[in-house]
Amino acid sequence: MFENPKVNIRIKLAALWTSLMFLYIYGDYFELYIPNKVDSLLKGTELLDTPIKLFIASFSLVIPAAMISANVFLKPKICRILNIIFGILLTIIVVIVGSFSLTKWYSFYAFYAALEAIITLIIIKLAWKWPKELN
């Protein structure tokens, strides 16, 4: 038998947020291979064509990065609340983005959105069932 030590909830959540970050990065990277994508970026004709839109997108991508550390350093009660809130928020965002990605060239993006939604739902479930301290 192999040893199977119990993994702390904080480590599980940090790992899930890390996985989510990788999916975001890979999805955005592979989007560069769509025909004319780089040209439209250079011309400034993309969806994120204003400083405020770029800031909002950046803010939503900072959440997973911050949650990796938050799950290690913050108090359990705060962690639990933040995981639930941000898990719900990002699930909604990826479902909306994924639903607009059902075209031939963006089908990979819908695939990533589905995986991201699954991960954020797991985050919500784990945070919701955060183990209570034994006395």
PyMOL commands that set and color helices and strands:
alter all, ss='L'
color gray80, all
select helices_A, chain A and resi 9-31+37-43+51-73+76-99+107-128
alter helices_A, ss='H'
color red, helices_A
deselect
rebuild
show_as cartoon
